[in-house]
Amino acid sequence: MALIMFRGTAPILFFCSVLTFAHCCDWLSHYNDLRNSTLVLIDSLGGQISTTTTTRLPFRGTLYKKMYGREENSQLRFIRDSLEQIYNLYRHGDMSAAGWDDGKTTNFLESINRQIVELNECVKSTHNETTSKPYEVYKKKLKRYYQNLKNHTLLDLGGRDGWEMLRRATEQNLIQLEQLGNRIKANRGQH
């Protein structure tokens, strides 16, 4: 009798596990709202984001291009790790020099943090040991990039100008992360 019960519930268990995997990544389904919110908040922190600057900021365009060819788990980890690095940059040092509204800054950081939490679930659900080790190379490059960005903006330049340059670089990175997230959604057939 128990064997018959198991046979009857096996398809249900299989179906539920497939649904759990497909719906485990809330970040993908709510991504557009979170992305838009984060971009609006970064834009509203200060004044017009300048496109001219005397200091050339490092940009990791080649790292993004390499991520496009990686498997989904690596792409999700890259987005999550990038957002963690961004979050940590804005928690560095004395932000009073930036002259930004505290409430908007808090909302921006909360928006980033919410995405990190949701992406953690995505990464856990798509974790694959065979792709974890190769990704570590990208993670090191990512940390180096954000360390250089911090050095160029907050340590070398400092003050309001440094924070504004960091905000501009953050906006550029968020746009690139948006494109990578849209690619993941397109590959999954979500719109």
matplotlib code that plots the C-alpha trace (Angstrom):
import matplotlib.pyplot as plt

x = [0.0, 2.8, 4.4, 1.2, 1.0, 4.6, 3.9, 0.9, 2.9, 6.1, 4.8, 3.5, 6.9, 8.7, 6.3, 6.8, 10.5, 10.5, 8.2, 10.3, 13.4, 11.5, 10.1, 12.9, 14.5, 12.2, 14.8, 14.3, 10.6, 10.7, 13.9, 12.6, 10.9, 14.0, 16.3, 14.2, 14.0, 17.7, 18.5, 16.0, 17.5, 21.1, 20.1, 18.2, 21.0, 22.7, 22.5, 22.9, 25.4, 28.3, 29.6, 32.8, 35.6, 39.3, 39.9, 39.4, 37.5, 38.3, 35.5, 35.2, 33.6, 35.7, 34.6, 31.0, 31.6, 33.2, 30.2, 27.8, 29.3, 29.2, 26.5, 23.6, 24.9, 28.1, 26.1, 23.8, 26.8, 28.5, 25.5, 25.1, 28.8, 28.8, 25.8, 27.6, 30.7, 28.5, 26.8, 30.1, 31.4, 28.6, 29.0, 32.7, 33.9, 32.2, 29.2, 28.4, 30.9, 28.6, 25.9, 23.2, 19.8, 20.1, 16.7, 17.4, 20.8, 19.2, 16.5, 19.2, 21.2, 18.0, 17.1, 20.6, 20.4, 17.1, 18.5, 21.4, 19.1, 17.0, 20.0, 21.4, 18.4, 18.9, 22.5, 21.7, 19.1, 21.3, 24.6, 26.8, 30.2, 31.8, 31.1, 32.1, 35.9, 36.2, 34.0, 36.5, 38.8, 36.1, 35.3, 39.0, 38.9, 35.6, 37.1, 40.2, 38.0, 35.9, 39.1, 40.5, 37.2, 37.3, 40.9, 40.2, 37.1, 37.0, 40.7, 42.5, 39.8, 37.7, 35.0, 31.9, 33.6, 34.8, 31.3, 29.8, 32.3, 31.5, 27.8, 28.4, 30.4, 27.7, 25.1, 27.2, 27.7, 24.0, 23.1, 25.5, 24.1, 20.6, 21.7, 23.2, 20.0, 17.9, 20.0, 19.4, 15.7, 15.7, 17.6, 14.9, 12.1, 10.9, 9.9]
y = [0.0, 2.4, 1.7, 2.6, 5.8, 6.7, 6.1, 8.4, 11.2, 10.8, 12.9, 15.5, 15.7, 16.0, 18.7, 20.7, 20.5, 21.7, 24.6, 25.4, 25.7, 27.8, 30.2, 30.3, 33.3, 36.2, 38.6, 37.6, 38.1, 41.4, 42.6, 45.4, 47.1, 46.7, 47.9, 50.9, 51.8, 51.5, 53.6, 56.3, 56.4, 56.7, 59.4, 61.3, 61.3, 64.3, 66.7, 66.0, 63.2, 64.8, 63.0, 65.0, 64.5, 65.1, 61.8, 58.7, 56.1, 52.4, 50.5, 46.7, 46.4, 43.3, 41.6, 42.2, 40.8, 37.7, 37.2, 37.1, 33.8, 32.2, 29.9, 31.4, 30.7, 32.6, 35.5, 35.6, 35.4, 38.2, 40.5, 39.6, 40.2, 43.4, 44.7, 43.7, 45.6, 48.7, 48.4, 48.2, 51.3, 53.4, 52.3, 53.3, 56.5, 59.7, 60.2, 63.6, 65.1, 63.9, 66.2, 63.8, 63.4, 60.7, 59.3, 58.8, 57.3, 54.8, 53.9, 53.4, 51.1, 49.2, 48.7, 47.3, 45.1, 43.7, 42.6, 41.0, 39.0, 37.8, 37.0, 34.9, 32.7, 32.5, 31.6, 28.9, 27.3, 27.2, 26.3, 24.0, 22.9, 22.5, 26.2, 27.6, 27.3, 29.0, 31.9, 32.6, 34.2, 36.7, 37.4, 38.4, 40.7, 42.1, 42.9, 44.5, 46.6, 48.0, 48.6, 50.6, 52.5, 53.3, 54.4, 56.7, 58.3, 58.3, 58.1, 60.0, 62.6, 62.6, 65.0, 65.8, 65.4, 61.9, 60.8, 62.2, 60.4, 57.2, 57.8, 58.2, 55.0, 53.2, 54.3, 52.9, 49.6, 49.3, 49.8, 47.0, 44.7, 45.5, 44.3, 41.1, 40.5, 41.1, 38.5, 35.9, 36.6, 36.3, 33.0, 31.7, 33.0, 35.6, 39.1]
z = [0.0, 0.9, -2.5, -4.3, -2.2, -3.2, -6.9, -6.6, -4.9, -6.9, -9.9, -7.5, -5.7, -9.0, -10.3, -7.0, -7.2, -10.8, -9.8, -6.8, -9.0, -11.6, -9.1, -6.6, -8.1, -7.1, -8.2, -11.9, -11.7, -9.8, -11.4, -13.5, -10.5, -8.3, -11.1, -11.9, -8.2, -7.7, -10.8, -9.9, -6.4, -7.5, -9.9, -7.2, -4.7, -6.1, -9.0, -12.7, -13.1, -15.1, -18.1, -18.2, -15.8, -15.6, -13.8, -15.9, -13.9, -14.4, -16.1, -16.3, -19.7, -20.6, -17.4, -18.4, -21.9, -20.5, -18.2, -21.1, -22.2, -18.8, -17.3, -15.5, -12.0, -12.7, -14.1, -11.1, -8.7, -10.7, -10.4, -6.7, -5.9, -7.9, -5.8, -2.6, -3.7, -4.5, -1.2, 0.7, -1.2, 0.0, 3.5, 3.4, 5.1, 5.8, 3.4, 4.9, 2.4, -0.4, 0.8, -0.2, 1.5, 4.2, 3.5, -0.2, 0.6, 3.0, 0.4, -2.2, 0.1, 1.1, -2.5, -3.2, -0.1, -1.1, -4.5, -2.8, -0.5, -3.4, -5.5, -2.7, -3.1, -6.9, -6.5, -3.9, -6.2, -9.2, -7.4, -9.3, -7.9, -11.3, -12.1, -8.7, -9.0, -12.4, -11.1, -8.3, -10.9, -11.8, -8.2, -7.6, -10.6, -9.4, -6.0, -7.6, -9.8, -6.9, -4.8, -7.7, -8.0, -4.3, -4.6, -7.6, -6.2, -2.4, -1.5, -4.2, -5.1, -1.9, -0.8, -2.7, -6.1, -5.2, -4.1, -7.3, -9.4, -7.5, -8.1, -11.8, -12.0, -9.9, -12.4, -15.3, -13.5, -12.6, -16.2, -17.2, -14.5, -15.8, -19.3, -17.9, -15.9, -19.0, -20.8, -18.1, -18.3, -22.1, -21.9, -19.5, -21.8, -19.3, -20.4]

ax = plt.figure().add_subplot(projection="3d")
ax.plot(x, y, z, "-o")
ax.set_aspect("equal")
plt.show()
